[in-house]
Each structure stands twice: as C-alpha cells, then as structure tokens.
Amino acid sequence: MKSVKKLQIGIALTLLIILGIAQTSPANEPTNFLDKLTPFSATKLLKTFTNISDNHVYDGSKTYAVSHFTGLGIAVTMDVIVNMGNQVGVRIEGDEAAIEDLIVEVKGNNLVIRTRETWKLWQKKHAHKKLKAVISAKQLSSISMASSGNIKVNNTIQTKQLAINISGSGKVEANAQVDALNCAISGSGTLHLSGTAEKANVAISGSGRVKEGLKVQQLSAVISGSGNVNANVSSKLDAVISGSGSINYSGNPQIQRKISGSGRINKI
C-alpha cells in the first residue's frame, strides 16, 4: 500500500512539474493538452492520485488457524465471504491497525470475530475503515450478524437445522437445504435466503426483511413493526402481524392469521 501511495504522489508531482514547464514555454510553441492544464486542475489531479480512501483498499491481511466450528458470529462491521468446503480457516484483509484490534476465536462450536475493546472505543479508532473476512467452513448450523456488515455464503449450506440471527442493519445472503430454519431479525437487517426448508420460523422486530427466494412447506412468521417476509409456501402459513408489516407469499397454503394494525398478507 505504501509503495502504491508513493507512486501516486510521484505521478502527481511529475504532472505539476510538466505544468510549470508548459506555463513558461514560448508562445509560438505547438500547443497540447498540457497547455490547457491549469493550476486548479493540476491540484485536483494531485488530490485524485493522493487522496485514495483507505475505505476501498485492503492494505493489510492476517491469517488465523482455527479449530472446527459449526456456528459463525460476527460482531464487527465488515464484509464476510464464507466458502463452504473441506477446510476451515480465516483470513482478514483491511487496515492493519484495525485488524490487530480484532479477536478471532472459536468458543464452543462458534467462530467469533469481535473487537478487542468495547465497540464504542473501536469505532472511535477505526470508524470508516473497511474490513473483509474470508472464511472457510465445513459445516454451518448458525449464523449471527450483530453489526451493519454483510455475510455472503458461497455454495449450499446443508444441515438439519439452521439458525440465522441479524441484529442491526446487516445483511446475510445464502443458499440452504435444511429441515428446519429459525430466523430472527431485530432492526433493519436483511436476509436473502434461497433454497428449501420443511419448516421455517421467522420473527422480525423492526423494519427487517426476508427477501423472496426461500421455498418452505410450513412457515410461521411473526412481525412486530414494519418488516416484511417473502416466501414460497406450499402447505401451511401461520402469520402474526403487529404493526404495518407484510407477508408476501406464493403457493397455495392453508393460512391462519392474526393481524393487529395495518399489516397485510399478500399472495404474489
């Protein structure tokens, strides 16, 4: 990262030097684009080459050896890529100082990524610094996102029971084939889950959303607030809505409903 920054500064300074030469050249010399380069535009060029935000550049990385895990808990704002396969491991990319202030550990069966200090102190030191975690997992039965980050799972999660919890404005995207799914969203989080489940229990408190893509036989959905659930339901739908939330379904299930407020159930 440092060498790239030096190169950017060198290019910008070279342009400024050429500008100075062009400004002092005799009037009868042929004109080119440099003659149109003003000090103001040159300054903008300098800023373009030197003010590259660290938010978009991963300048450090650290690899962690971890033991087998079946659960994932993220308590840091970061982008997380999970690769399902035959290995386990963690690599985090981003600002070096921010990475050093993280704790990556397996507690019980859960891989946890959290801040070393309190969240408030960590945010004060590392706010707006972009982090990315690449995680290799053999099996997942639970995913928890307690931040505004994103988790994307590559390949299909195959397990009997899968629990997904989103607290905050985070997003979880995955494909799953499960017997039972339990999902809880507190806040404005989003779950984009494709695949199949025999039974699914979804609870939303706030403005959270379950996007369309999941096919279930039986769905129990409880919404408190303005959240919404989208799913294909083939057998049975139990819906409880308190507030302005909505449940949008396809399929022809038997429906039991209890609505308090302006909530609605829509066939799509």
N, C-alpha and C positions, 0 to 999 in steps of 0.2 A: 504493500500500500504506500509506504513512504517513497519508494523509488518511482512509483507512478505519479505521485504528487510532485516530486522534483521535476519529472519530465514535463508535466503540465505547466509548471511555473517557467521552465526553460523555454518552452514553445511560446508562451505568452510574452516573455521578456524579449525574445527574438523578434516578435512581431512589432513590439514597441520600438525597438532599435531601428528596424526597417522603416517604420513610420517616420522616425526622426530624419533618416536619410532622405526619404521621399519628400518631406516638407522643405528640405534645404536644397533640393536639386534644382538646376536651372530651369526656367520656364519653358525653354524650347525643347526639352527632352520629351520623348514619347510618354504619353500617359498610360497608366494601367490601373488596376483595381486599388492599388495601394494609394494612388493619389486621392481616392475617394474615402480613404480611411481617416477619420477624424480622431482627435484625442479622446473625444467622448466614446466613440465606438470602439476604440482600442481598449479603453478602460473596461468596457463591457466584455470584450474578449478576454481580458485578464481575469475578470471575475468568473467567466464561464469556465476557464481552464483551471482555476484555483479553488473556487468555492464549490467543489463537488461534495455534496452532502454525504456524511457517513451513514445516513439512513438507508442508502441504496448500495452500499459497498461493504462486503464482508472482508474485513482486513485481518481477521484472526480466526483460529479454529482450535478446537480441543477435542480429543477422542477419549471416551470413557469405556473401560471394561466393566461390564455389569453382569450380574447373575441372571438366571432365568426369571422372567416375570410374566404375569398374565393381565395385569392392570396398568393403566397409564394415567398419571396425574400431572397436569401442567398448571402451575401457579405463577407463570410469568408471561408477559405479553411477547409472543414470538410466533413465527410460522413453523409448524411442525409437519414433517413428512414422515409417515410410518410405512415402511416396506415390510409386508408380511412375507416370511420365507423360512429358511432353515437356520438362521443365525440370530444372535442378539448383540446389540451394541448401540452406542450413542455417539454422535458427533455434533458438536455445536459450533456454528460459524457466526461471526459478528465482531463487535467491538471487544478487544482483548480484555479491557478493564471490566466490562460488564460480564463477560464470561467468567472471569475469576471470582466475581461476586455471586456466582450461582452455586447451588448444591445439587448434584445429580446422584441419587442413591436409590437402592432397592430396599423398601421397607415391607416386610412380609412378602407378598406377591406383587407389590405395586412398584413400578418405576416412577419416581417422583422427581420433577425438576422444579426447584423453588429458589427464592432469593436467600442469600446468606444472612442479610439483615432484614429488618422489617420492610414491608412493601413500601411504606412511605419514604423511608430513607433511601431505598434502592431507586425509587422513581426520581428522587431529588438528584441523585448522582448520574443516573443513566436514562432519564426520560428521552424519548425520541431516538434512542439507539436501536437499530434493527438487529434482531437475532433470528437465527434459523437453526432448528434441530432436525437432524436426520436420524431416525430411529429404526433399527432392525428388530423385528419381533417374530417369534414363532407362533404365538397364540395371544389373543386378546379377549377378555371377558368383561372388561370395564374400561371406560374412557371418561376422564373428568377434566374439564377445562374451566379454570377459575380465573379468567382474565379476559382481555379483549383480543386474544390471539386466534390463530387458525390451526386446525388439525385436519390433515388430509391423509387418509389411509389408502395406500395402493394395494391392489389385489383384494380378494374377498375375505372377510372375516367369517370363519366357520366355527361355530361354537353352539352349545345348547342354550346358554343364557348370556345375554349381553346387556350391560347397564351403561347408559350414557347420561352424564350429568354436565350441564352447562350453566355456569353462574357468571353473569356479566353479559358482555356483548360478543362473546366468542362464537366461532363457527366450527362445526365438526362435519366433515364430509367423508362418507364411507359407503362401501357395499357390503352387505352382510346376508348370510343364510343362517338363521337361528330358529330355535324352537320358541324361545321367549325373549321379548325385548322390553326393557324398562327404561324409560327416558324421562328425565326431569330437567326443565329449563326454568331458571329463575333470572329474570332480567330481559334483555333484548336479544338473547342468543339465537342462533340458527342451527338446526340440524338438517342436513341434506343426506338422507339415508336411502339408498336404493337397495333392492334385494327382496327377500321374503322372510316372513315370520309367521308362526302359527298363532301366537298370541302377542299382543303389544299393549303395554300400559304407558300412557303419555300424560304427564302433568306439566302444565305451563302456568307460571305465576309471573305476570307482566306482559310484555309485548313480544315474547319469543315466538318462534315459528318452526314448524316441521314442514319442510318442502315436499312436494309430490315426488314419488318415486318408490315408496315402500308398498309392498303387497302383503296384506295380512288376512288371516281368516277371521280373527276376532280382535277388535280394537276397543279399548277402554280409554277415553280421553276426558281429562278434567282440565278446564281452562278457567283461571281466575285473572281477569284483566282483558287485554285486547289481543291476546295471542291467537294464532291460528294453526290448525293441523290439516294437512293434506295427505290423503292415503287412498289406496285401493283396498276396499274391504269386501270380502266375499260372503261371510257368514253372519256376523253379529257386530253391531256397533252400539256401545254404551256411551252416551255423551252427557256430560255435566258442564254447563257454562254459567259462570257468574261474571257478568260484565258485558263487554262488547265483542268478545271473541267469536271465532267462527271455526266450524269444522266442515271441510270440503271433502267429499268422498266420491269415489266411483265404485261401481259394483252394485249388487242388489242384496245388501244385508238386512237382517231384522234390526230395527232401531228402537232403542229405549233412550228417552231424552228427558233432561231436567234443565230448564233454562231460566235464569233469573237475570233480567236486564235486557239489553238489546242484542244479545248473542243470537247466532243463527246456525242452522245446519243446511248445507247446500249440496245437492247432487250435481256432479260435474261430468 
